[in-house]
Amino acid sequence: MKFCYCPDCKDLQPTAWYRRKACMLCGGKCRIISVPMYYYGAAMYALSAVGAFLVGAEILQYDLGLGDLRLYLMFGSIILAMIFAALETARAVEIAQKKVGKVL
């Protein structure tokens, strides 16, 4: 995960890889801070892929032989992916704050 730290306004915000390297608040040049992905992020991507596969199978009305369990797996994997995404984001924010020496 990447963060944009602006030394002018002391703001720390998550950023996307395609976004410009400018602060969204003051427009000044920001420093990019990279935080490596933890196993929460890997679990998020894996559960999202499982959920997407099950949603696709449901849309195409493909019988996986799971019965009603397919619905529990589909919604459960998507909900767990969201939980792991929140955990990964919280962990990455904490690490980024430590890197800039600032606790918000």
Secondary structure, DSSP 8 states (H G I E B T S, - for coil): -EEEEETTTTEEEEE-TTS-SB-TTT--B-EEEE----HHHHHHHHHHHHHHHHHHHHHTT---S-TTHHHHHHHHHHHHHHHHHHHHHHHHHHHHHHHHT---
